[in-house]
Amino acid sequence: MISFYPGPSKIYPSVESSLQEAFQSGILEMNHRSEPFMNLLAETIELLHQKLNIPTEYHICLTSSATECWEIVFQSFVKQSSHHIFNGAFGKKWYQNAIKTATFSEFDAENTIATANIQKADVYCITQNETSSGTQVSMQDLWQIKGELPADALVAIDATSSMAGVDIEWQLADIWFASVQKCFGLPAGMGIMVYSEKAYQQAIEVNDRRFYNSLLFIHDNFKKFQTPYTPNILGIFLLNDLLKKLEKIEQVADKITQRANKLYSFFKNETSLELLIQNESVRSDTVLAFKHPQIDLLKSQAKKAGIILGNGYGNHKETSFRIANFPAISDEEFEILKQFFLKI
Ligand SMILES: *Cc1c(COP(=O)(O)O)cnc(C)c1O
């Protein structure tokens, strides 16, 4: 079966041998304060900087999921209030998880983020790639909206379904996060958080140290290449091994954008499928969403052809399906997908 599900999603085939290597290396049985573990963590963070072009002045830590990162933003970075700008289910869920004062501005999924009605806050929360509707906020639009926000506020961006697939301009925000089961093409169970020195300074001001996952506590541990709790050592090993094999993000992102363009024109010109979003300029490169009148029938036909399509999500759950354009999925697999849609 080929999975086009946008998370958990197709895993890079090389992970199979990495799993075995992890087992044989003995690292999985080692203490997480031991030298070998600290070396593994140090190297993994260095590789993230290198392969994803994360500037050296940004800090990186690992968490257990993107959802946990939502919570860390509230606990450790928000002073008084956050303002959430979203157009779909994931952005809304982040807002609904708020444990401090939060406001929101919802914009239409057919429009750009520039149409949002911004309110005052000390942390602005934006979802760069809205996995539920298959839309993305371009780097250009992010620059524009950043210019309209108070200069001393933090910008926090959920890039869960784009990090490692899209070439992120890190300076656009103070906090970025994702989890590994989407564009990273790894088994679920880990989140990655990237944050600026400015964000760290705001966390010092907030001074939250109440929780096991308070940012300051995580930060102090990661600076020693340790973790506050026994981490997902296997997940870290797999991430490390994958990053060594991956091309730099410019190359990966280039392929993803080109493939997205080809897919969009294929579906438009050669099939009768209807995309969920009509405005081409806001459609996502990494998650394609379609309207469909007979989702269950389509999914079962696909299954017979060895293809797993992604369900709809949120408001579009019953009336749409999604296809991940993640780097771990090969061009050959997309050919099989195209053949399927040409036949039915
Ligand atoms: C998948 C997803 C999440 C949730 O990720 P978890 O790893 O399950 O916590 C959050 N935000 C977006 C945009 C997502 O696509």
The ligand as a Gaussian input file, in Angstrom:
#p B3LYP/6-31G(d) Opt

LIG

0 1
 C       -0.639000      17.362000      12.339000
 C       -0.700000      18.763000      12.780000
 C       -0.653000      19.119000      14.146000
 C       -0.645000      18.094000      15.232000
 O        0.557000      17.364000      15.247000
 P        0.819000      16.313000      16.411000
 O        2.145000      15.741000      16.080000
 O       -0.292000      15.311000      16.335000
 O        0.790000      17.031000      17.693000
 C       -0.667000      20.456000      14.469000
 N       -0.721000      21.415000      13.528000
 C       -0.769000      21.114000      12.217000
 C       -0.820000      22.221000      11.223000
 C       -0.754000      19.780000      11.803000
 O       -0.793000      19.487000      10.496000

